[in-house]
Amino acid sequence: APIVMDATERQTSIHLRSVGETRQDPLNRIIASLVSAAALLVCPASMAAERAFFRSPPTAVTLHNPASNENERNRTTISVVVPDNAGTALQEIVLYQIGTTEPWDWGKKQPELYLGAYGMRKKGEPGLAVSSVSEEGDELTIRLQPSIEPGQQVNLIFRGTNPDADIYMWSTSFVPTGENPLVSDGPTLRQHVYRNESLN
């Protein structure tokens, strides 16, 4: 025979069922929180794994300029060694001028590039690097095409005119080849420009 419950028994049954369900809700919420936390931990790790970065960033960076007097025509060469254990190739070089108001003259032509040890009279090849200067003139960006592989030294030749006598300085940054690259900071470069005493 079917079981027949009066209104009081039905209300009690519904109340007990709802209490049982609410007791399970906190457990579900805890499990959901743990799953979400694990996802948050995994996602940054996977994103970091996808970022290009230098295991050993370039630190041997030099700026050469045989012309040391103001207003002289110059041949400014930036030399960068990509370490053997860099882990990836060098895609971009960025110099940001600091400490002086007059911007350095990098010239109007694109730089020439050669590999190997620096040489004051060595000639470079055009078309292997593209440079751009910010509107303020304080930031120089050089994109290398193709990128410079670990174990190589790249030399970039710019032809311009020395500015007024002063001490010129640049911070350096290096961008590795790959997606979502992590930029590495390099050493500070300095260049002394002296007064041209012959004109006094």
N, C-alpha and C positions, 0 to 999 in steps of 0.2 A: 504494500500500500504506500502511496506517496506520503512524504513527510510534509506536514502542514505547519508553518510557523506563524504565530500571531505577529502583530505589528511591532511589539516590544522586542521579540526574538530577532526579527529581521533587522531592526535598527542596531541591535547589539552585534549581529554578524557583520553588518557593513562597517561598523566602527572598528571591530577587531581586524578586519581585512585592511582597512586604511592605515591602521597603526602599524601593521606588519610591513606595508609598503614604504612608509616613511622611515622605518628603521633600516631599510635597505638603501635608501637614497644617499645617506652620508658615505656609505661604502662605495657606491657608484661614483660619487663625486671625487673621492680620494683616488680611485683608480683612474678616472679621467684626468685628474690633476697630475698624477704620476706620468701618464702617457704624454700629456702636453709638455711637462718639464723635460722628458726625454727627447721630445721633438725639438725643443728649444736648444738643448745641448748638442744634438746631432746636426742641426741646420747650420750654426756658425762654423762647426768643424768642417762640414762639407763645403761651405762657401770659402773658408780659408784655404782648403785643399785646392780649390779651383783658381786661387789668386796666384799670379806670377810674382815671384820674388827672388832676390839674390840671396843665396846661401852665404856668400862672401861678397859684399858690394865693393865697387871700385874705391880705392883710397889713394892710389898713386896717380895724382892729378897735378899737372904742371901747366903754367901759362908762360910762354916764351915771347919776348919782344926785344929784338936787337936794338931797336930805336928807343933810346931812353930819354930824349929831350922833348919838350913840349913843341907842338906844331910840326913835328917831323912825320914824314910818311912812315907807316909802320907795316910790319908783317907779323901780326899777332897769331900765334899758334897755340891751340889748346891740345894737350896730350893727355890721354886717359888710358890706363892699363886695366883691362878686364881680367880679374884673377882667374887662374886655372880652375879653381873650385867655386867659381861664381854660381854655377848651377843653371844659368840661362844666359842668353845673349843680351847685349846692351842695345836698346832701341832709341832712347832719347837722352840728351844731356841738357840740363837747364842751369844757367848762370844768372844769379840775381845780384845786381850791383848794390852795395851797401856803403853808407858812410860819406858819400860825396854827392854833390848836386849836379855836376856836369856828367852826362852819360858818356860812356866809352863809344868811340866810333868804330863799329865793326865793318864799315864799308857798305857799298851798295850791291856788290856782287855776292853770289852764293859761295860758300866756302869750298876749297879744294881739300881732298882727303887722300892720305896715304897711310899705309900700315908699317909697323916696325919702329925702330928707334928714331928719336927726333934728330933731324938734321937741319941746320940753319938754311942750307941752300937746296934742300930736297924739294922736288916738285910734287904736287898732288894732282889728283884727277877730279875734274868737275862732275857734278851729277850724282855723286854718291851720298850727298847729305843736303838737306834743305833746312835753312835757318830762318827764323823770324824774330823780330824785335818788337817788344810791346810799345804802345803809343808813348808811354812815358820815357822809353829808352833804357829802362833799368833792368829789363828781363830779356835774356837771349835764350831761345829754345832751338835746339838742333836735333832734327830727326835723321837718323842714320838709315840709309837704304842701299844695301841690305844691312841688317843688324850686325854688330861686331861680336864675334864668338869668344867664349872664354879662352884665355891664353894669348890674346892679341892686344897690341897697343894701337890705338887710333890717334891720328894727328890731323887736326883741322886748321887750315890756313885761312886767315881773314886779312884783308888789306884795307887799311883806313889811314887816319891821321891822328897822332897823339893829341889828347886834350891838354888843358892847362896843367902846369906843374902841381902835383899833388900825389897822395898815396891812394890808389884805387883798389877796392876790395870787392870780392864776389863770394857769395855762398854758392855751393854746388849741389845739384840733385841729379839722380840717375834713375831712369825708368827701364825696367826689364822688358824683354819681349814676352808677349802673351796676353791673355785676357785678364781684365780687372787687375792691372799691375799695381804692386805695392812699391811706392817710390822710396828710394834710399838717399839719405843725405850724405854728402861728401865733405871734404875739407874746405877751408876758406882760402881763396886765392888772393894774392897781393901783387900789385904792380906799381913801382915807383916811376914817376915822370918828373924830370928835373927841369929847372929853368934853363933856357938856352942863353948861356952867358956870352956867347959870341955876338948876340944881338944887342947887348947892353953897352 
